[in-house]
Amino acid sequence: MTDALTQDLRALLGAAHVLTGEDAQPYLTDWRKLVQGNARLVARPGTTDDVAAVMRLCAAHGVPVTPQGGNTGQVAGGVPGAEGDGVLLSLARLNRVRAIDTDNDTITVEAGCVLQSVQQAAEAAGRLFPLSLGAEGSCMIGGNLGTNAGGTQVLRYGNARELCLGLEVVLADGEIWHGLRGLRKDNSGYDLRDLFIGSEGTLGIITAATLKLFPLPAARCTALAALGSIHDAARFLARCRAGFHATLTGFELMSGACLRLVVETYSQQRAPFATLDAPWYVLVEISDAEDEPHALARLEAVLGAALEAGEIADVAIAQSTAQADALWHLRESITLALAEDGKCLKHDVSLPVSAVPHFVESTDAALQQHFPGVRNFTFGHLGDGNLHYNVARPEAADDATLHAMQPGLSNLVHDAVHGLGGSISAEQGIGRVRTADLARYKQPVELRLMRAIKQAIDPGGLLNPGVLLP
Amino acid sequence: MTDALTQDLRALLGAAHVLTGEDAQPYLTDWRKLVQGNARLVARPGTTDDVAAVMRLCAAHGVPVTPQGGNTGQVAGGVPGAEGDGVLLSLARLNRVRAIDTDNDTITVEAGCVLQSVQQAAEAAGRLFPLSLGAEGSCMIGGNLGTNAGGTQVLRYGNARELCLGLEVVLADGEIWHGLRGLRKDNSGYDLRDLFIGSEGTLGIITAATLKLFPLPAARCTALAALGSIHDAARFLARCRAGFHATLTGFELMSGACLRLVVETYSQQRAPFATLDAPWYVLVEISDAEDEPHALARLEAVLGAALEAGEIADVAIAQSTAQADALWHLRESITLALAEDGKCLKHDVSLPVSAVPHFVESTDAALQQHFPGVRNFTFGHLGDGNLHYNVARPEAADDATLHAMQPGLSNLVHDAVHGLGGSISAEQGIGRVRTADLARYKQPVELRLMRAIKQAIDPGGLLNPGVLLP
């Protein structure tokens, strides 16, 4: 017995693009397996007009819709809840590059384009699309915009929000907003674009975007520095900002514990130092407009001065692309090495950069007081004030012990962040996982404004219920 | 006979800060004298709490409020309409710098701070606050954010929107949103900040902001190039972007007519060329992280290659700060020279950069066909696709002739902009002057979303009625 909505959607999209039962399962769990959701069906429209038609049908039947891109989110914002009454709408078939305009330095892509394919299309046109993050081989640009993705190049180029000039959005009633403008300046009315960006699919379905492109760097140079304290890291960042200005494209902080875990876990990986006993390391990357000799000379000048000032204890400058890749590989292996170590409690927080040293020192100490033996594996994008503040079980304990610590431990961390003017979600969003945290830390007036906006734009509450809004 | 609201406001703020009659007049007309408004009184609160108390009183009496900063807007968005039933709320007394955090590269200022004083406070702390525009000596940062101001440094640093990390806002009911966060990454909920920025006081009253700071350039170098065609300007921009990357901080296009008008109007001003017969000129500025010799060498290398490629016909590189200032002074004198020439029809438009050459050529030609003899004085921020497309009366005609042409002529210009995917307001906003244009060019779905948001956040319609929304 097939219901009317399913029949209508099959007629619209073809039976091959309306999935149920086993075929639907891969779409219903997030990759971290935090949430096992249900849906009456998975719809896979291939065009914006079909997305609009799906939304009109769902609105007519009063059926909620969860939009999904690459399903690589960290907070289960792209999978439905357990109710099973809704439609999972996959944007994966909207995967065309619609236009590249090198004179305007813009690219227009559909929501289902994999991030890496956008980077590649830009590079083939002699341009850089700088958004870069771990999941770039499978995440999709619609999801990147829906969650305002961050990553490693934010210091120079900003978040996904800052890289987007225009959007095409299907609203809850199926109407299409044609906002694919490639304009650097447009003060004609409210900023609808930034309202949809980061709204995690709760206000509309992003179907395409016009994005900024940049010149390709003439040379990239990378170095790894060892530091004696977290306070030195803040001073070193200030020196790099002043010395490199906008050529500073990476400033990745890693605790010594993170780096030691990587080389212990993956024996083929080596750090460029005889010992790894410094408490902190920083990976510095610059992207130069001139050439490699100029980039290396700049890097040597600024890092040399930092050595002389005692802000860094040691430094290794990559002399080849292979050496640079090896340094970045150390950084990118932290998450996998942590997973090998067992479960860990992850906190994706941001702080004013000036508050980071105090936060790390006082929170590390408070954890040892209240949860003796837990192990900190802190790393992150220091230039953005963004820390991945990870806490692993004590050596002698098991995952269940850590699990039992979770509510109290995470509240301790988040209370400290909140007390210093920080955010409990720097780059990953709220999803289904952090709605209770949002209710705990957001001001009542902010929650009231958010609910009023949701009610104004999606009065039926059809778009991604259970996500973002507590 | 004094009404209850006036009495309450005098008790709250002191009689000296509640102005009526003659004292109120300076606040009720915009500086371009486009609108002569009326108000029952002018309130000058000195703190955010007082702004909130004013709003609570006005809400209780159902009295509309027009917020005003430096009253330097181009579209009369900061003055009331003719009704005379409302309150003009001046933010000028909220003029403190609340904090500078050089480790976080942020400054927190109140809405009534004059832009130039924010620039100076940043510079005193060894940092750059890059927002820069003609009115910087009297415009206020609250108005800059309320209108998402642009200016000459957008190419590198973005509009006011991109320079703002956090806001403090008083809502229509007097509640205060404490959103002064100094975070580069914060994905905890809808982007309320960007909704208030550019809303021209119709959604809330910005009382303070946390803004981004940047390193001071080690050297600034400036050049003036003569070009043979508008197509060359687009090619020259692409070369400068590729050659200078983020050190390119200025790329100001000026027609030969603009430059000739300046040197004819102000005999003490000289262009660095023997003749001024090129159709287009571009002022190029770079801001270097190293030193002046490096900056000059880079400028010479890239501009030399442009000369060789025939993209520019001639170039003069300023060899001193005085010479650079003289080049910028030419650019900044265009508006004043135009005012000396008589009335002119101004259009503040933006386009994809790739569409600018066609727009200029085809629109100039269409104007001559429909309005023979009118004179174009086009200049603007080409790197942002932002043109100030000014049209002056035919030599032999008077201002009244031009005035009679206005509706048809402006519609011709704006239709052309709209047809090429551009915006009829690049950096000046909508205010009271352009609401009919907004109704003409905005998609119905955009107007519907804007009205729904307005209704959700200011259900009583008390904030700046008559501005922005048609």
Interface residues (C-beta under 8 A of the other chain):
Chain A: D101 T102 D103 N104 D105 T106 T147 N148 G150 V154 L155 R156 G158 N159 R161 E162 L171 E175 I176 W177 H178 G179 R181 G182 L183 R184 K185 D186 N187 S188 G189 Y190 D191 L192 D194 L195 I197 G198 S199 L203 F214 P215 P217 A234 A238 R241 A242 G243 F244 H245 A246 T247 A289 E290 R298 S350 L351 P352 V353 S354 A355 H381 G383 D384 G385 N386 G421 G422 S423 I424 S425 A426 E427 Q428 G429 I430 R434 L438 Y441 K442 Q443 V445 E446 L449 M450 A452 I453 Q455 A456 I457 L468
Chain B: D101 T102 D103 N104 D105 T106 T147 N148 G150 V154 L155 R156 G158 N159 R161 E162 L171 E175 I176 W177 H178 G179 R181 G182 L183 R184 K185 D186 N187 S188 G189 Y190 D191 L192 D194 L195 I197 G198 S199 L203 F214 P215 P217 A234 A238 R241 A242 G243 F244 H245 A246 T247 A289 E290 R298 S350 L351 P352 V353 S354 A355 H381 G383 D384 G385 N386 G421 G422 S423 I424 S425 A426 E427 Q428 G429 I430 R434 L438 Y441 K442 Q443 V445 E446 L449 M450 A452 I453 Q455 A456 I457 L468
